[in-house]
């Protein structure tokens, strides 16, 4: 049983600052390949996008891809990896968030979290902040977890099947 007052919000929390959940646009950004690496890329967009327009500006997507490719040598520090992973580029209100995640040690995913400021959207840098993902990004992470289980941890690992298993929802 909870202690009295524990179920209540702490006194400094401003409840009115908690925005209601609204789905955001989601799309595949293709497969980013370099050397033997294959990274499934996704885009998430906060703003409405006109029909026929790209979800995220191609220059920002290209900068994100170059940034991820630049991070690949650092994955070797952890070792036991499969040169297989996924990236999420999330264009938010104050920053473009870039989660690069790769599989290692059979069932572990590692992550570099990067971002670029909206005023300099192509200049990505890795952050050391304790942030890992938002609720929108975890929808993709959950899909990728299940895809890894379905296609790799099934007793007959199939990289191509994993790479082909892309979250197809238009929103997250």
N, C-alpha and C positions, 0 to 999 in steps of 0.2 A: 504494500500500500504506500502511496506517495505521502510524503510529509506535507502538512498544511502549507499552502502557498507555493509549492514546487511546480504544480501544474499551471500556475499563472505565469504570464510573461514577466521576466525581470523588469524592474521599475524603469530602467533606462531604455528599454526597447520601444521604438516608435512603430506601433502596429500599422499606422497609416502609410508607412514607407514600404510595406510589403505589397508589391504589385500582383494583380491576378495573373495567373498563367495564361498565355496566349500562344498557340502554336506558331512556330517560325518555319520559313521555307527551308527545305533541305534538298540537296541534289548531289549526285556523284560528280566529282571533278576529274574522274578518270583514274588511270593507273600511272603513278609516277615511277619510272624505272631509271636506275643508274647502276652500271656495272651489273652485278647479279641481284641487286635489290629490286623489290617490287613493293610499292606502298599504295594501298587503296586510299584515294583522296575524296573527301567530302567537303561540301560547303554548306554553311548555315547562315541565313541572312535575317537580321532584325527588321529591316525596312521592307516595305512593299516594293516589288520589282515589276516594272511594266511587262506585259506579255511579249515574249520574243527577246527580251533583254537578258544578258547574262546574269546569273544569280549574284556573282561577285565580279568586279571589273577584271578583265584578263591580265592586266598589268600586276594587280595585287596577287592573283593566283600564281602567276609566273614567279613573282618575288618570293612567295611562300614555298613554291617548289624548289627554287634555288637554295633557299634557306635550309630546307629539310635535307637536300643533297649535301649541303655543307656540313650538316650534323652527322652524317653517316659514319665518318671515321671515329667519332666519339662513342659509337655504340660498341666498339671493340673492347672498351674498358670493362664492360659487364661480362662479355664473352658468352659462349653457349647459345648463340643466336642463329636465326634462320634466314636473315636478310629479307624478312617478310614483316609487314606491319600495315598501319593505317595512319592517316593524318586527317585532322578536322580543322578547317579554316572557318572561323566564326566571326563574321563581321557584326560587331556589336555597336553600342552607342558611343563608348569612349575609346575603344581599341579594337583591333583585329586580333583575335586570339588564334593561335596555331598550336595544336596539340599533335605532336609526332610520337606515335607509339609503336613499339615493335615487340615481337614475341621472343622469349628467351627461356632457357631452363625448362623446356617442355610446355609449361603452363603458366608462365609469368609474363606480364607485360610491363615494359619499362616506358618511361615517358620523358620527353623534353617539352616544356611549356614555354612558348615564345609569344611575343605580341609585337604589334606595331601601333603607334599612336595614329589617330585619325588624321592628324595634320601631316604625318609623314608615313603613309600607309604601306610603303614598300620597304621600309627599314625595320626588319624583324630582328629582335634580340631575345635571347633566352632569359627568362626571369627566375629568380630564386624565391619568389613569393610562395607561400604555402598553398596557393590556389591549385587545384587539380583539374576540375571540370565543373560546368554548370549543368542544370537539369536538362538542357537541350542537348548538350554534348554527350551526356550519359546515355541518351537514347541510341546514339551511334555506337558508343562503347559496348553497351549491352548486346546490340546486334553482332558486333565483332567478336565478343566473347562466345556467343552461341555458335557463330560460324566457325570459330577455331575448334570448338568442341565437336561440331558436326563433321568437319572435314579433315581435321588433323589429329585430334585425340580420340579417334574412333577405331583405332587398331590398324588402320590402313591409310596413313597420311597422304593427302592429295592436295598439293599446293595450288594447282590450277583450280580445283573446285573451291578452295578457300578464296582465292583471288577473284573468282567469278561471282561469289556470293556477296552482292552489294545490297545495302539497305535501299529499297526502292520507294519508300514513302516520300511524298512530296512535302511533308512537314514532320517536325519533331517537337 
